[in-house]
Amino acid sequence: MAETPVIRFGVIGCADIARKVSRAISLAPNASLYAVGSRSLDKARNFATANGFPDGAKVYGSYEAVLDDPDVDAVYVPLPTSLHVQWATLAARKGKHVLLEKPVALNAAEFKEIIEACESSGVQFMDGTMWMHHPRTASMKAFLSDAHRFGQLKSV
């Protein structure tokens, strides 16, 4: 049986939400925190130290350096929404899978541009809407779908 490859994540930006997602990445059996980049090398170093990045993790003083690292497989982008289209499309064009924090874009046109960049580059796109993937969501759906308890729900 083939071993599942470990996806090496680069984090571009040190926003507060990136702390939680970095922890989730580090706990995933098929992912690793490989690199972090910030506009400031000191901020990236501090973020890596404070958030349990492994000793060998790369620390960069720019977002571009993370995207240029040939060993980064995927990037997590917790930047402000106004910067998503710029960095997500660049990441895709550089062959990186993209995990983009929500909301993914300022409008539908920007979202379309991001999706097209990912599709044309052959990389995966995922948004940071974690609740859809949480086991609790399936339990809530089953609970609320019980017609004997609530009757016929029209919408949630």
Chimera marker file (.cmm) of the C-alpha trace (Angstrom):
<marker_set name="trace">
<marker id="1" x="0.000" y="0.000" z="0.000" r="1" g="1" b="0" radius="0.5"/>
<marker id="2" x="1.381" y="3.405" z="-0.991" r="1" g="1" b="0" radius="0.5"/>
<marker id="3" x="2.139" y="5.864" z="1.769" r="1" g="1" b="0" radius="0.5"/>
<marker id="4" x="0.095" y="9.078" z="1.781" r="1" g="1" b="0" radius="0.5"/>
<marker id="5" x="2.373" y="12.013" z="0.973" r="1" g="1" b="0" radius="0.5"/>
<marker id="6" x="2.714" y="14.811" z="3.489" r="1" g="1" b="0" radius="0.5"/>
<marker id="7" x="1.576" y="18.176" z="2.122" r="1" g="1" b="0" radius="0.5"/>
<marker id="8" x="4.116" y="20.882" z="3.008" r="1" g="1" b="0" radius="0.5"/>
<marker id="9" x="2.256" y="24.083" z="3.843" r="1" g="1" b="0" radius="0.5"/>
<marker id="10" x="3.570" y="27.598" z="3.603" r="1" g="1" b="0" radius="0.5"/>
<marker id="11" x="1.685" y="30.300" z="5.495" r="1" g="1" b="0" radius="0.5"/>
<marker id="12" x="1.727" y="33.736" z="3.925" r="1" g="1" b="0" radius="0.5"/>
<marker id="13" x="0.855" y="36.298" z="6.542" r="1" g="1" b="0" radius="0.5"/>
<marker id="14" x="0.748" y="36.184" z="10.321" r="1" g="1" b="0" radius="0.5"/>
<marker id="15" x="-2.838" y="37.208" z="11.018" r="1" g="1" b="0" radius="0.5"/>
<marker id="16" x="-4.373" y="36.080" z="14.306" r="1" g="1" b="0" radius="0.5"/>
<marker id="17" x="-6.551" y="33.431" z="12.606" r="1" g="1" b="0" radius="0.5"/>
<marker id="18" x="-3.383" y="31.863" z="11.199" r="1" g="1" b="0" radius="0.5"/>
<marker id="19" x="-2.504" y="30.685" z="14.711" r="1" g="1" b="0" radius="0.5"/>
<marker id="20" x="-5.521" y="28.372" z="14.799" r="1" g="1" b="0" radius="0.5"/>
<marker id="21" x="-5.099" y="27.092" z="11.278" r="1" g="1" b="0" radius="0.5"/>
<marker id="22" x="-1.364" y="26.514" z="11.808" r="1" g="1" b="0" radius="0.5"/>
<marker id="23" x="-2.228" y="24.353" z="14.807" r="1" g="1" b="0" radius="0.5"/>
<marker id="24" x="-4.767" y="22.395" z="12.739" r="1" g="1" b="0" radius="0.5"/>
<marker id="25" x="-2.173" y="21.850" z="9.998" r="1" g="1" b="0" radius="0.5"/>
<marker id="26" x="0.372" y="20.642" z="12.544" r="1" g="1" b="0" radius="0.5"/>
<marker id="27" x="-2.148" y="18.131" z="13.945" r="1" g="1" b="0" radius="0.5"/>
<marker id="28" x="-3.092" y="16.712" z="10.539" r="1" g="1" b="0" radius="0.5"/>
<marker id="29" x="-1.332" y="13.415" z="9.824" r="1" g="1" b="0" radius="0.5"/>
<marker id="30" x="-0.817" y="14.258" z="6.150" r="1" g="1" b="0" radius="0.5"/>
<marker id="31" x="0.331" y="17.884" z="6.450" r="1" g="1" b="0" radius="0.5"/>
<marker id="32" x="3.269" y="19.796" z="7.859" r="1" g="1" b="0" radius="0.5"/>
<marker id="33" x="4.104" y="23.400" z="8.600" r="1" g="1" b="0" radius="0.5"/>
<marker id="34" x="6.996" y="23.917" z="6.222" r="1" g="1" b="0" radius="0.5"/>
<marker id="35" x="7.337" y="27.705" z="5.863" r="1" g="1" b="0" radius="0.5"/>
<marker id="36" x="5.963" y="31.049" z="6.952" r="1" g="1" b="0" radius="0.5"/>
<marker id="37" x="6.368" y="34.439" z="5.321" r="1" g="1" b="0" radius="0.5"/>
<marker id="38" x="5.558" y="37.937" z="6.444" r="1" g="1" b="0" radius="0.5"/>
<marker id="39" x="6.412" y="41.422" z="5.293" r="1" g="1" b="0" radius="0.5"/>
<marker id="40" x="8.810" y="41.416" z="8.251" r="1" g="1" b="0" radius="0.5"/>
<marker id="41" x="11.347" y="38.648" z="8.854" r="1" g="1" b="0" radius="0.5"/>
<marker id="42" x="11.186" y="39.287" z="12.615" r="1" g="1" b="0" radius="0.5"/>
<marker id="43" x="7.407" y="38.937" z="12.619" r="1" g="1" b="0" radius="0.5"/>
<marker id="44" x="7.655" y="35.676" z="10.665" r="1" g="1" b="0" radius="0.5"/>
<marker id="45" x="10.300" y="34.331" z="13.097" r="1" g="1" b="0" radius="0.5"/>
<marker id="46" x="8.184" y="35.262" z="16.112" r="1" g="1" b="0" radius="0.5"/>
<marker id="47" x="5.096" y="33.709" z="14.540" r="1" g="1" b="0" radius="0.5"/>
<marker id="48" x="6.911" y="30.452" z="13.785" r="1" g="1" b="0" radius="0.5"/>
<marker id="49" x="8.283" y="30.237" z="17.316" r="1" g="1" b="0" radius="0.5"/>
<marker id="50" x="4.995" y="31.109" z="19.013" r="1" g="1" b="0" radius="0.5"/>
<marker id="51" x="2.967" y="28.693" z="16.907" r="1" g="1" b="0" radius="0.5"/>
<marker id="52" x="4.960" y="25.492" z="17.082" r="1" g="1" b="0" radius="0.5"/>
<marker id="53" x="6.557" y="25.436" z="13.654" r="1" g="1" b="0" radius="0.5"/>
<marker id="54" x="9.164" y="22.664" z="13.530" r="1" g="1" b="0" radius="0.5"/>
<marker id="55" x="12.826" y="23.596" z="14.005" r="1" g="1" b="0" radius="0.5"/>
<marker id="56" x="13.589" y="23.106" z="10.311" r="1" g="1" b="0" radius="0.5"/>
<marker id="57" x="10.727" y="25.272" z="9.053" r="1" g="1" b="0" radius="0.5"/>
<marker id="58" x="11.670" y="27.998" z="6.596" r="1" g="1" b="0" radius="0.5"/>
<marker id="59" x="11.061" y="31.575" z="7.709" r="1" g="1" b="0" radius="0.5"/>
<marker id="60" x="10.862" y="34.305" z="5.100" r="1" g="1" b="0" radius="0.5"/>
<marker id="61" x="10.624" y="38.094" z="5.168" r="1" g="1" b="0" radius="0.5"/>
<marker id="62" x="8.241" y="38.206" z="2.201" r="1" g="1" b="0" radius="0.5"/>
<marker id="63" x="5.206" y="36.414" z="0.828" r="1" g="1" b="0" radius="0.5"/>
<marker id="64" x="6.951" y="35.969" z="-2.529" r="1" g="1" b="0" radius="0.5"/>
<marker id="65" x="9.739" y="33.923" z="-0.970" r="1" g="1" b="0" radius="0.5"/>
<marker id="66" x="7.230" y="31.363" z="0.313" r="1" g="1" b="0" radius="0.5"/>
<marker id="67" x="5.687" y="31.087" z="-3.154" r="1" g="1" b="0" radius="0.5"/>
<marker id="68" x="9.135" y="30.754" z="-4.748" r="1" g="1" b="0" radius="0.5"/>
<marker id="69" x="10.166" y="27.897" z="-2.447" r="1" g="1" b="0" radius="0.5"/>
<marker id="70" x="10.025" y="24.750" z="-4.621" r="1" g="1" b="0" radius="0.5"/>
<marker id="71" x="9.380" y="22.539" z="-1.576" r="1" g="1" b="0" radius="0.5"/>
<marker id="72" x="6.137" y="24.294" z="-0.575" r="1" g="1" b="0" radius="0.5"/>
<marker id="73" x="3.203" y="22.255" z="-1.907" r="1" g="1" b="0" radius="0.5"/>
<marker id="74" x="0.319" y="24.406" z="-0.669" r="1" g="1" b="0" radius="0.5"/>
<marker id="75" x="-0.194" y="27.816" z="0.877" r="1" g="1" b="0" radius="0.5"/>
<marker id="76" x="-2.581" y="29.049" z="3.502" r="1" g="1" b="0" radius="0.5"/>
<marker id="77" x="-3.540" y="32.681" z="2.892" r="1" g="1" b="0" radius="0.5"/>
<marker id="78" x="-4.922" y="34.516" z="5.961" r="1" g="1" b="0" radius="0.5"/>
<marker id="79" x="-4.345" y="37.965" z="4.452" r="1" g="1" b="0" radius="0.5"/>
<marker id="80" x="-7.037" y="40.657" z="4.292" r="1" g="1" b="0" radius="0.5"/>
<marker id="81" x="-9.740" y="39.848" z="1.748" r="1" g="1" b="0" radius="0.5"/>
<marker id="82" x="-8.665" y="42.769" z="-0.442" r="1" g="1" b="0" radius="0.5"/>
<marker id="83" x="-5.349" y="40.947" z="-1.044" r="1" g="1" b="0" radius="0.5"/>
<marker id="84" x="-6.770" y="37.487" z="-1.757" r="1" g="1" b="0" radius="0.5"/>
<marker id="85" x="-7.083" y="37.719" z="-5.534" r="1" g="1" b="0" radius="0.5"/>
<marker id="86" x="-3.492" y="38.970" z="-5.897" r="1" g="1" b="0" radius="0.5"/>
<marker id="87" x="-1.853" y="36.323" z="-3.720" r="1" g="1" b="0" radius="0.5"/>
<marker id="88" x="-4.138" y="33.374" z="-4.466" r="1" g="1" b="0" radius="0.5"/>
<marker id="89" x="-3.748" y="33.745" z="-8.234" r="1" g="1" b="0" radius="0.5"/>
<marker id="90" x="0.025" y="34.195" z="-7.926" r="1" g="1" b="0" radius="0.5"/>
<marker id="91" x="0.244" y="31.102" z="-5.707" r="1" g="1" b="0" radius="0.5"/>
<marker id="92" x="-1.777" y="29.080" z="-8.207" r="1" g="1" b="0" radius="0.5"/>
<marker id="93" x="0.363" y="30.244" z="-11.125" r="1" g="1" b="0" radius="0.5"/>
<marker id="94" x="3.439" y="29.126" z="-9.176" r="1" g="1" b="0" radius="0.5"/>
<marker id="95" x="1.914" y="25.659" z="-8.777" r="1" g="1" b="0" radius="0.5"/>
<marker id="96" x="0.832" y="25.898" z="-5.141" r="1" g="1" b="0" radius="0.5"/>
<marker id="97" x="-2.460" y="24.512" z="-3.887" r="1" g="1" b="0" radius="0.5"/>
<marker id="98" x="-4.441" y="27.280" z="-2.167" r="1" g="1" b="0" radius="0.5"/>
<marker id="99" x="-6.245" y="27.308" z="1.191" r="1" g="1" b="0" radius="0.5"/>
<marker id="100" x="-7.828" y="30.733" z="1.365" r="1" g="1" b="0" radius="0.5"/>
<marker id="101" x="-9.308" y="32.304" z="4.474" r="1" g="1" b="0" radius="0.5"/>
<marker id="102" x="-12.919" y="33.430" z="4.309" r="1" g="1" b="0" radius="0.5"/>
<marker id="103" x="-14.384" y="35.433" z="2.785" r="1" g="1" b="0" radius="0.5"/>
<marker id="104" x="-12.472" y="34.300" z="-0.258" r="1" g="1" b="0" radius="0.5"/>
<marker id="105" x="-13.023" y="37.406" z="-2.367" r="1" g="1" b="0" radius="0.5"/>
<marker id="106" x="-14.552" y="40.858" z="-2.390" r="1" g="1" b="0" radius="0.5"/>
<marker id="107" x="-16.948" y="39.942" z="-5.199" r="1" g="1" b="0" radius="0.5"/>
<marker id="108" x="-17.912" y="37.203" z="-7.650" r="1" g="1" b="0" radius="0.5"/>
<marker id="109" x="-15.546" y="38.460" z="-10.349" r="1" g="1" b="0" radius="0.5"/>
<marker id="110" x="-12.536" y="38.144" z="-8.030" r="1" g="1" b="0" radius="0.5"/>
<marker id="111" x="-13.683" y="34.691" z="-6.943" r="1" g="1" b="0" radius="0.5"/>
<marker id="112" x="-13.967" y="33.638" z="-10.587" r="1" g="1" b="0" radius="0.5"/>
<marker id="113" x="-10.432" y="34.908" z="-11.247" r="1" g="1" b="0" radius="0.5"/>
<marker id="114" x="-9.077" y="32.853" z="-8.325" r="1" g="1" b="0" radius="0.5"/>
<marker id="115" x="-10.902" y="29.702" z="-9.437" r="1" g="1" b="0" radius="0.5"/>
<marker id="116" x="-9.764" y="30.136" z="-13.040" r="1" g="1" b="0" radius="0.5"/>
<marker id="117" x="-6.136" y="30.567" z="-11.921" r="1" g="1" b="0" radius="0.5"/>
<marker id="118" x="-6.334" y="27.379" z="-9.847" r="1" g="1" b="0" radius="0.5"/>
<marker id="119" x="-8.034" y="25.380" z="-12.596" r="1" g="1" b="0" radius="0.5"/>
<marker id="120" x="-5.670" y="26.536" z="-15.333" r="1" g="1" b="0" radius="0.5"/>
<marker id="121" x="-2.655" y="25.761" z="-13.137" r="1" g="1" b="0" radius="0.5"/>
<marker id="122" x="-3.938" y="22.340" z="-12.088" r="1" g="1" b="0" radius="0.5"/>
<marker id="123" x="-3.958" y="23.106" z="-8.367" r="1" g="1" b="0" radius="0.5"/>
<marker id="124" x="-6.634" y="22.610" z="-5.742" r="1" g="1" b="0" radius="0.5"/>
<marker id="125" x="-8.594" y="25.437" z="-4.127" r="1" g="1" b="0" radius="0.5"/>
<marker id="126" x="-10.216" y="25.271" z="-0.701" r="1" g="1" b="0" radius="0.5"/>
<marker id="127" x="-11.748" y="27.955" z="1.437" r="1" g="1" b="0" radius="0.5"/>
<marker id="128" x="-11.392" y="28.226" z="5.195" r="1" g="1" b="0" radius="0.5"/>
<marker id="129" x="-15.035" y="27.527" z="5.994" r="1" g="1" b="0" radius="0.5"/>
<marker id="130" x="-14.257" y="24.935" z="8.620" r="1" g="1" b="0" radius="0.5"/>
<marker id="131" x="-17.735" y="24.425" z="10.031" r="1" g="1" b="0" radius="0.5"/>
<marker id="132" x="-18.874" y="22.675" z="6.861" r="1" g="1" b="0" radius="0.5"/>
<marker id="133" x="-16.229" y="19.998" z="7.437" r="1" g="1" b="0" radius="0.5"/>
<marker id="134" x="-16.590" y="19.658" z="11.197" r="1" g="1" b="0" radius="0.5"/>
<marker id="135" x="-18.192" y="16.413" z="12.442" r="1" g="1" b="0" radius="0.5"/>
<marker id="136" x="-20.566" y="18.510" z="14.555" r="1" g="1" b="0" radius="0.5"/>
<marker id="137" x="-22.179" y="19.868" z="11.376" r="1" g="1" b="0" radius="0.5"/>
<marker id="138" x="-23.335" y="16.396" z="10.270" r="1" g="1" b="0" radius="0.5"/>
<marker id="139" x="-24.699" y="15.745" z="13.766" r="1" g="1" b="0" radius="0.5"/>
<marker id="140" x="-26.599" y="19.040" z="13.749" r="1" g="1" b="0" radius="0.5"/>
<marker id="141" x="-28.053" y="18.280" z="10.324" r="1" g="1" b="0" radius="0.5"/>
<marker id="142" x="-29.265" y="14.859" z="11.454" r="1" g="1" b="0" radius="0.5"/>
<marker id="143" x="-30.720" y="16.341" z="14.655" r="1" g="1" b="0" radius="0.5"/>
<marker id="144" x="-32.555" y="19.126" z="12.817" r="1" g="1" b="0" radius="0.5"/>
<marker id="145" x="-33.806" y="16.765" z="10.105" r="1" g="1" b="0" radius="0.5"/>
<marker id="146" x="-35.774" y="14.713" z="12.636" r="1" g="1" b="0" radius="0.5"/>
<marker id="147" x="-39.358" y="15.397" z="11.449" r="1" g="1" b="0" radius="0.5"/>
<marker id="148" x="-40.791" y="13.975" z="14.690" r="1" g="1" b="0" radius="0.5"/>
<marker id="149" x="-38.891" y="16.524" z="16.731" r="1" g="1" b="0" radius="0.5"/>
<marker id="150" x="-39.301" y="19.676" z="14.617" r="1" g="1" b="0" radius="0.5"/>
<marker id="151" x="-41.729" y="18.942" z="11.807" r="1" g="1" b="0" radius="0.5"/>
<marker id="152" x="-40.770" y="19.655" z="8.212" r="1" g="1" b="0" radius="0.5"/>
<marker id="153" x="-37.997" y="22.272" z="8.089" r="1" g="1" b="0" radius="0.5"/>
<marker id="154" x="-38.150" y="24.656" z="5.147" r="1" g="1" b="0" radius="0.5"/>
<marker id="155" x="-34.730" y="26.245" z="5.564" r="1" g="1" b="0" radius="0.5"/>
<marker id="156" x="-31.891" y="26.682" z="8.044" r="1" g="1" b="0" radius="0.5"/>
<link id1="1" id2="2" r="1" g="1" b="0" radius="0.2"/>
<link id1="2" id2="3" r="1" g="1" b="0" radius="0.2"/>
<link id1="3" id2="4" r="1" g="1" b="0" radius="0.2"/>
<link id1="4" id2="5" r="1" g="1" b="0" radius="0.2"/>
<link id1="5" id2="6" r="1" g="1" b="0" radius="0.2"/>
<link id1="6" id2="7" r="1" g="1" b="0" radius="0.2"/>
<link id1="7" id2="8" r="1" g="1" b="0" radius="0.2"/>
<link id1="8" id2="9" r="1" g="1" b="0" radius="0.2"/>
<link id1="9" id2="10" r="1" g="1" b="0" radius="0.2"/>
<link id1="10" id2="11" r="1" g="1" b="0" radius="0.2"/>
<link id1="11" id2="12" r="1" g="1" b="0" radius="0.2"/>
<link id1="12" id2="13" r="1" g="1" b="0" radius="0.2"/>
<link id1="13" id2="14" r="1" g="1" b="0" radius="0.2"/>
<link id1="14" id2="15" r="1" g="1" b="0" radius="0.2"/>
<link id1="15" id2="16" r="1" g="1" b="0" radius="0.2"/>
<link id1="16" id2="17" r="1" g="1" b="0" radius="0.2"/>
<link id1="17" id2="18" r="1" g="1" b="0" radius="0.2"/>
<link id1="18" id2="19" r="1" g="1" b="0" radius="0.2"/>
<link id1="19" id2="20" r="1" g="1" b="0" radius="0.2"/>
<link id1="20" id2="21" r="1" g="1" b="0" radius="0.2"/>
<link id1="21" id2="22" r="1" g="1" b="0" radius="0.2"/>
<link id1="22" id2="23" r="1" g="1" b="0" radius="0.2"/>
<link id1="23" id2="24" r="1" g="1" b="0" radius="0.2"/>
<link id1="24" id2="25" r="1" g="1" b="0" radius="0.2"/>
<link id1="25" id2="26" r="1" g="1" b="0" radius="0.2"/>
<link id1="26" id2="27" r="1" g="1" b="0" radius="0.2"/>
<link id1="27" id2="28" r="1" g="1" b="0" radius="0.2"/>
<link id1="28" id2="29" r="1" g="1" b="0" radius="0.2"/>
<link id1="29" id2="30" r="1" g="1" b="0" radius="0.2"/>
<link id1="30" id2="31" r="1" g="1" b="0" radius="0.2"/>
<link id1="31" id2="32" r="1" g="1" b="0" radius="0.2"/>
<link id1="32" id2="33" r="1" g="1" b="0" radius="0.2"/>
<link id1="33" id2="34" r="1" g="1" b="0" radius="0.2"/>
<link id1="34" id2="35" r="1" g="1" b="0" radius="0.2"/>
<link id1="35" id2="36" r="1" g="1" b="0" radius="0.2"/>
<link id1="36" id2="37" r="1" g="1" b="0" radius="0.2"/>
<link id1="37" id2="38" r="1" g="1" b="0" radius="0.2"/>
<link id1="38" id2="39" r="1" g="1" b="0" radius="0.2"/>
<link id1="39" id2="40" r="1" g="1" b="0" radius="0.2"/>
<link id1="40" id2="41" r="1" g="1" b="0" radius="0.2"/>
<link id1="41" id2="42" r="1" g="1" b="0" radius="0.2"/>
<link id1="42" id2="43" r="1" g="1" b="0" radius="0.2"/>
<link id1="43" id2="44" r="1" g="1" b="0" radius="0.2"/>
<link id1="44" id2="45" r="1" g="1" b="0" radius="0.2"/>
<link id1="45" id2="46" r="1" g="1" b="0" radius="0.2"/>
<link id1="46" id2="47" r="1" g="1" b="0" radius="0.2"/>
<link id1="47" id2="48" r="1" g="1" b="0" radius="0.2"/>
<link id1="48" id2="49" r="1" g="1" b="0" radius="0.2"/>
<link id1="49" id2="50" r="1" g="1" b="0" radius="0.2"/>
<link id1="50" id2="51" r="1" g="1" b="0" radius="0.2"/>
<link id1="51" id2="52" r="1" g="1" b="0" radius="0.2"/>
<link id1="52" id2="53" r="1" g="1" b="0" radius="0.2"/>
<link id1="53" id2="54" r="1" g="1" b="0" radius="0.2"/>
<link id1="54" id2="55" r="1" g="1" b="0" radius="0.2"/>
<link id1="55" id2="56" r="1" g="1" b="0" radius="0.2"/>
<link id1="56" id2="57" r="1" g="1" b="0" radius="0.2"/>
<link id1="57" id2="58" r="1" g="1" b="0" radius="0.2"/>
<link id1="58" id2="59" r="1" g="1" b="0" radius="0.2"/>
<link id1="59" id2="60" r="1" g="1" b="0" radius="0.2"/>
<link id1="60" id2="61" r="1" g="1" b="0" radius="0.2"/>
<link id1="61" id2="62" r="1" g="1" b="0" radius="0.2"/>
<link id1="62" id2="63" r="1" g="1" b="0" radius="0.2"/>
<link id1="63" id2="64" r="1" g="1" b="0" radius="0.2"/>
<link id1="64" id2="65" r="1" g="1" b="0" radius="0.2"/>
<link id1="65" id2="66" r="1" g="1" b="0" radius="0.2"/>
<link id1="66" id2="67" r="1" g="1" b="0" radius="0.2"/>
<link id1="67" id2="68" r="1" g="1" b="0" radius="0.2"/>
<link id1="68" id2="69" r="1" g="1" b="0" radius="0.2"/>
<link id1="69" id2="70" r="1" g="1" b="0" radius="0.2"/>
<link id1="70" id2="71" r="1" g="1" b="0" radius="0.2"/>
<link id1="71" id2="72" r="1" g="1" b="0" radius="0.2"/>
<link id1="72" id2="73" r="1" g="1" b="0" radius="0.2"/>
<link id1="73" id2="74" r="1" g="1" b="0" radius="0.2"/>
<link id1="74" id2="75" r="1" g="1" b="0" radius="0.2"/>
<link id1="75" id2="76" r="1" g="1" b="0" radius="0.2"/>
<link id1="76" id2="77" r="1" g="1" b="0" radius="0.2"/>
<link id1="77" id2="78" r="1" g="1" b="0" radius="0.2"/>
<link id1="78" id2="79" r="1" g="1" b="0" radius="0.2"/>
<link id1="79" id2="80" r="1" g="1" b="0" radius="0.2"/>
<link id1="80" id2="81" r="1" g="1" b="0" radius="0.2"/>
<link id1="81" id2="82" r="1" g="1" b="0" radius="0.2"/>
<link id1="82" id2="83" r="1" g="1" b="0" radius="0.2"/>
<link id1="83" id2="84" r="1" g="1" b="0" radius="0.2"/>
<link id1="84" id2="85" r="1" g="1" b="0" radius="0.2"/>
<link id1="85" id2="86" r="1" g="1" b="0" radius="0.2"/>
<link id1="86" id2="87" r="1" g="1" b="0" radius="0.2"/>
<link id1="87" id2="88" r="1" g="1" b="0" radius="0.2"/>
<link id1="88" id2="89" r="1" g="1" b="0" radius="0.2"/>
<link id1="89" id2="90" r="1" g="1" b="0" radius="0.2"/>
<link id1="90" id2="91" r="1" g="1" b="0" radius="0.2"/>
<link id1="91" id2="92" r="1" g="1" b="0" radius="0.2"/>
<link id1="92" id2="93" r="1" g="1" b="0" radius="0.2"/>
<link id1="93" id2="94" r="1" g="1" b="0" radius="0.2"/>
<link id1="94" id2="95" r="1" g="1" b="0" radius="0.2"/>
<link id1="95" id2="96" r="1" g="1" b="0" radius="0.2"/>
<link id1="96" id2="97" r="1" g="1" b="0" radius="0.2"/>
<link id1="97" id2="98" r="1" g="1" b="0" radius="0.2"/>
<link id1="98" id2="99" r="1" g="1" b="0" radius="0.2"/>
<link id1="99" id2="100" r="1" g="1" b="0" radius="0.2"/>
<link id1="100" id2="101" r="1" g="1" b="0" radius="0.2"/>
<link id1="101" id2="102" r="1" g="1" b="0" radius="0.2"/>
<link id1="102" id2="103" r="1" g="1" b="0" radius="0.2"/>
<link id1="103" id2="104" r="1" g="1" b="0" radius="0.2"/>
<link id1="104" id2="105" r="1" g="1" b="0" radius="0.2"/>
<link id1="105" id2="106" r="1" g="1" b="0" radius="0.2"/>
<link id1="106" id2="107" r="1" g="1" b="0" radius="0.2"/>
<link id1="107" id2="108" r="1" g="1" b="0" radius="0.2"/>
<link id1="108" id2="109" r="1" g="1" b="0" radius="0.2"/>
<link id1="109" id2="110" r="1" g="1" b="0" radius="0.2"/>
<link id1="110" id2="111" r="1" g="1" b="0" radius="0.2"/>
<link id1="111" id2="112" r="1" g="1" b="0" radius="0.2"/>
<link id1="112" id2="113" r="1" g="1" b="0" radius="0.2"/>
<link id1="113" id2="114" r="1" g="1" b="0" radius="0.2"/>
<link id1="114" id2="115" r="1" g="1" b="0" radius="0.2"/>
<link id1="115" id2="116" r="1" g="1" b="0" radius="0.2"/>
<link id1="116" id2="117" r="1" g="1" b="0" radius="0.2"/>
<link id1="117" id2="118" r="1" g="1" b="0" radius="0.2"/>
<link id1="118" id2="119" r="1" g="1" b="0" radius="0.2"/>
<link id1="119" id2="120" r="1" g="1" b="0" radius="0.2"/>
<link id1="120" id2="121" r="1" g="1" b="0" radius="0.2"/>
<link id1="121" id2="122" r="1" g="1" b="0" radius="0.2"/>
<link id1="122" id2="123" r="1" g="1" b="0" radius="0.2"/>
<link id1="123" id2="124" r="1" g="1" b="0" radius="0.2"/>
<link id1="124" id2="125" r="1" g="1" b="0" radius="0.2"/>
<link id1="125" id2="126" r="1" g="1" b="0" radius="0.2"/>
<link id1="126" id2="127" r="1" g="1" b="0" radius="0.2"/>
<link id1="127" id2="128" r="1" g="1" b="0" radius="0.2"/>
<link id1="128" id2="129" r="1" g="1" b="0" radius="0.2"/>
<link id1="129" id2="130" r="1" g="1" b="0" radius="0.2"/>
<link id1="130" id2="131" r="1" g="1" b="0" radius="0.2"/>
<link id1="131" id2="132" r="1" g="1" b="0" radius="0.2"/>
<link id1="132" id2="133" r="1" g="1" b="0" radius="0.2"/>
<link id1="133" id2="134" r="1" g="1" b="0" radius="0.2"/>
<link id1="134" id2="135" r="1" g="1" b="0" radius="0.2"/>
<link id1="135" id2="136" r="1" g="1" b="0" radius="0.2"/>
<link id1="136" id2="137" r="1" g="1" b="0" radius="0.2"/>
<link id1="137" id2="138" r="1" g="1" b="0" radius="0.2"/>
<link id1="138" id2="139" r="1" g="1" b="0" radius="0.2"/>
<link id1="139" id2="140" r="1" g="1" b="0" radius="0.2"/>
<link id1="140" id2="141" r="1" g="1" b="0" radius="0.2"/>
<link id1="141" id2="142" r="1" g="1" b="0" radius="0.2"/>
<link id1="142" id2="143" r="1" g="1" b="0" radius="0.2"/>
<link id1="143" id2="144" r="1" g="1" b="0" radius="0.2"/>
<link id1="144" id2="145" r="1" g="1" b="0" radius="0.2"/>
<link id1="145" id2="146" r="1" g="1" b="0" radius="0.2"/>
<link id1="146" id2="147" r="1" g="1" b="0" radius="0.2"/>
<link id1="147" id2="148" r="1" g="1" b="0" radius="0.2"/>
<link id1="148" id2="149" r="1" g="1" b="0" radius="0.2"/>
<link id1="149" id2="150" r="1" g="1" b="0" radius="0.2"/>
<link id1="150" id2="151" r="1" g="1" b="0" radius="0.2"/>
<link id1="151" id2="152" r="1" g="1" b="0" radius="0.2"/>
<link id1="152" id2="153" r="1" g="1" b="0" radius="0.2"/>
<link id1="153" id2="154" r="1" g="1" b="0" radius="0.2"/>
<link id1="154" id2="155" r="1" g="1" b="0" radius="0.2"/>
<link id1="155" id2="156" r="1" g="1" b="0" radius="0.2"/>
</marker_set>
